[in-house]
Amino acid sequence: MVSMLQAPPPPRVEDCEPPAAARIAGRTLQPTPVFDTYWRFAAARQQVYLARLGEAPPPARQDPVLAQHRFTNCFRAADRVSQYLIGQVSYRGDQEWCEVFFRTLLFKVFNKIQTWQLLEEHLGEVTWSGYGFQALDRVLSEAFAAGERLYSAAYITPPPALGGQRKHSNHLRLIELMMDQGAPERVQQSASMREAYEVLLGFPAVGPFLAYQYLIDLNYAAQMPFSEMDFVVPGPGARDGIRKCFGPAADGVEAEVIRYMADTQQEHFHRLGLQFTGLRSRPLQLIDCQNLFCEVDKYARVVHPEVVGISGRSRIKQLYRADTTPLTAWFPPKWGVNT
């Protein structure tokens, strides 16, 4: 398998055919130099990931920006928190859909492995059938009072105004509201991914970005029928990356740009002489291309400081720190990529 993934030396930048203008949503978009960096970053980041798994040799030349700073994986499902959600939350425990939905949303409002482990440590198996607001709220309130961080810093989760004194109390009430108003059944029975997204979007404090992220996590479950190529919602970081790759002309058609990237990925990897075998042959999906725009936005702050995005940020905050936690690579069985 390793020999299949060994790539020839990449061509020099000046020898690569420049990208042609892209016709997207009725507009002609001229790629900037960051556009080719998007594909080079994806290939380099994926090789680092595969090397850590032992499924590819390490890169012949280490990228100094990748070595110094923290970036997520090319495939969202391969990241540490997603791996924990898939293996320890979604596919572990009662597989009745309402229970999977409840566990997934309870995990995702905090998006922090330690918070989930805290609940299990104090309450045992966390289930909707055995749910009690007071018990969960007490555990979380005591941890908060002791100075523990309950929420991940990966993205902002605004609290709904549902009568609780603390953010975590209101999020518990939000999940209760979803369960009581039949959200699990309404999401599962939706005719399309967009329709399921609209169900989640209808709840307090669940904006477009969060509704889409929650839906992607719910869709990992065996009971969910949607393809990750069905629908995409660009987040703020992705919009910044798209601006850097295509300029202001892409404003307002970001979802169509992300689909263009997913649809033409093989063409551009080939044009640049890059080896990209995907996630055990699974190509980049819409959610992955969306995330890659976020990461390339950060990467370009160092590699292309002259190209300005929407936010105007000029440095990468998170530095790389070696993680000694064993790397897992187990994905929804319905994808057919587990070995």
N, C-alpha and C positions, 0 to 999 in steps of 0.2 A: 504493500500500500504506500509506503514512503516513497518508493521510486516513482509512482504515479504523480506524486505531489511535488517532486523536485522541479523547480522552474529553471529555464535557461537564464543567463544573466540578462537583466532588463536592458532594453535599448536606451541609449542616451536620450535625454529629453529633446535635444535638437533634431534627432533622427525620427521622432514620432510624427505621424501625420496629425496636423492640428484638427481639432473638432470642428465639424461644420455647424453652421447656425441650425438651431432646433426650431421646428414648427410645432408649437404647443398652444392648444386652446385658441387657435386662430391668430396667434402672435408669433413673430419671428424673434427668437431669443438668441443673442450672440454669447456663447460661453466665454467666461473670463479664464485666466490661468488657473484659478482655483477649481474649475471644473475637472481638469485632468488630475489635480491633486486629490480630489474626491475618490477617484478610482485607485490611485496609487496608495492612498491612506487605507482604503478598504482591503486591498491585497496585502499590505504590510501588516495591518492589525490582525487580519485573519490568520496569517502565517504564524504570528506570535502565539495566538490562541491554539492553533493546531499543534505547534511545537510543544506547548505546555501539556497537551493531551498525549503527546507521543505519537501523533498521527502525521507529522511532517518534520523535516529537519529544521533546526533554528535558522533564522535569516542569516545569509552570508554577510550582510552588512547591517549593523544595528542602527536603527533610526534614532538619532539623539533626542528628538522631541518625544517619541514614544517611550524611550527609556527613562526620561525624566518626569513625564507627566502622566496622570491617570486618565485613561479613556475607556469607555465601555466597549464591549465586544461588538463586532459587526452585526451579529444576530442577537436580538433582544433576549430571546429565550435562553441564550448561553450565559447571560450575566448571573452573578452569584445570587442576587435576590430572586430573580425569576426561576433559577434552578431550585432554590429552596421552596418557592411557592408551588412549582410543578410537582416536585417529588415528595414534599413533606406536608403540603396543605391540600392541594387539589386532588391528587391521586392517593392520598392517605386518609383513612377513616371512612365513615359512611358515605357511599357513593350515590345516595338519593340526591337528586338535583338540588332540592332546596337546601340541603346541608352543604353541598359543594359551593353553592352560591353564597351562603352565609359565611362559610370559612374564608372564601376568597375575598369578599368585601371587608370582613373584619381584619384580615391580614393587610389588605391594600390601603385602607385608610391611614394606617401607620407606616406601611411599607418598610418595616424594620424587623429583622429576624429576631432580635433580642426581645422585642415587645411581645411577639407571638410566643416565644419560649417562656417569657415571664408568666403569661396567662396559663400556659400548659403546666408550668411548675406549680402554680398555686391552685389551679382548678381542675387539673387533669384534662381529659379530652374535652375540647370546646365544641359544643353542638348547639344548634338552634332548638332542638327538642328539649335540651336541658338549660336553655338560656335563662339567665336572671340578671337584670340590669345592675342591681345592687352589688352582686358578687364581682362582676367584671369592673364596675366603676370603682369599687373599693381597692382592688389590686392596682389598678392604674393610678388612682389618686395617691395611694401610699408611695408608689414608685416616683411619681411626679414630685411629691413633697420631699422625698429623699434626694432630689436633684437629678434623677435619671431622665435622659431624653427619650421620649416615647415615639417621636416621629423621625423618619429619615429626612435628610436635607436634599434628597434627589429632586423633589419638586414640591411646590407649595400646595398644601391641602387646606383651603380656608374652611373654618368651622361653620356649620349651619346654625341659625338662631332657633334652637328648639328647646330652650328653657334651662339648659344645663349651665352650671357655674364655670365649668372648664371645657376646653376644646375637646378633650377626649370624651367627656360626657355627652356632648352634643353629637359627636360622631357615632356613639353607641345608639343614640336616639334616631339618628339618620338611618342606620342599618335596620332598626326596628320598624321604622316607617316603610322602608323598601320591602321588608318581609311582609308586613301587614297589608300593604297595597298590591301584593301579588307580583312584585318585580321579577322574581325567579321565573315564574311561568310566562310572563309577558315577554321577557328577554328571549327565553328558549323558543317560544312559539312565533317569534317575529319572522316575517317573510324574507327579510334581508338584514345584513349587518347594519345598514344605516337605520333601519327601523328599530333594531335592538338598541342602537346608540341613542336614538331619540327617547326611548324609555328611560334610560339612565339620566339623560340630560334633563328630564322633567323633574328631578328631585332637587331639594334645596342645596345650594352651594356646590352643586356638581356642574362645573362649566364644561365647555367643549373639550378641552385638553384632558381633564380628568375622566370625563365620560368615555372617551376613546381609550384611554389607558386601562380603565377598569374593564372595558369590554374585551380588550386584547387578553387580559389575564383570565377573565371568565371563559374565553374561547379556547384556552388551553385544555379545558375539561373534555372528557370523552363525550359528554352529552351535547356539546355545542357543535352546530353543523357548518359554521362559516369558514370560508377561506380567508387567509390574511391578505389575499389579493382583491378582496371585495371592496374595500373602503378605507380611506385614510383621512385623518384630521391633522394638519400640520400644527406643531406646537411652536412657541416663541423661538426656541433655539433653532428649530428647522427653518423657520422663516429667515432667520439671520444667515444661516448657511446657504440658503437658496439665493438670497440677495448677493452674497459673495460669489456664487457660481455663475449667476446670470444677470446681475445688476437690477436696477429698479424696474425694468420692463417685466419682471416676473411677479411683481406685486399683484396680488389678487388671484393668481392662478397657481398658487403653491401646490395644491393637491394634484393638479394635472402635471406639474413638474415632477413630483415624486413618482407618479405613475410612469412618466416617460423614463425616469432613471431605472425603475424596475424592469420595464419592457425592453430597454436597450442595453442592459448591463453586459451581456456577452459581447455585443458589438464593441463596446468601449474597452473592456478588458483585453480583447483580441487586438484592437487598434494600438494599444499601448504596450503590447507584448507582456501582459501580466497574467500570471497563473492564479486563477481563482476557482476553486472547486466547490465553493459554497459550504453549506453545513451538511457534510456527507451527501453531497449532490443536490441538496435543497438550495435553490437560488435565493437571492435576497428577495424578501417580500416587501410590501408597501411599508409596513411598520419598521422594517430594518433600514430601508432607504431613508425614511423619515428620521430615524435615530442617527444615521450616518451624517445627515446634514447638520445635526446638532454638534456632533463630534468634530466634523470638518470646520465648522465655524470656530471652534476652540483652536484646532490645529493651525488654521490659517492665521490666527493672531500672531503666531511666531514665524511661520513659513512665508506668509504673504502679509506682512504688517501694513503694506500700502493699500490693501483692499479693505474697504470699510463696510461693515454690515449695518444693521439697523440699530443695535444697542450701543455701538461705539466702544465696546470693551476691547482692551488691548493686551490683556495677559490671561494666562491660564491659572486658575486658583489652585486646583488640586494637583499635588505632586504624587508621583508613583511611590507606593510603599509595597514591598514584597509581602504577599499574603501566604502564610504557611498552611492555610486551610486546604485540605485535599480538594482538587478540582473535580467537579461532577459534570457529566455530560449525558444526561438522561432527559429525553424530550417527550412530548405527548405521543403515545404509541400510534395514534392515528396518522402521524406524519410518516411513519415507516423509516425513520433514520437511526433508530437505536441499534447498537451492535451487541 
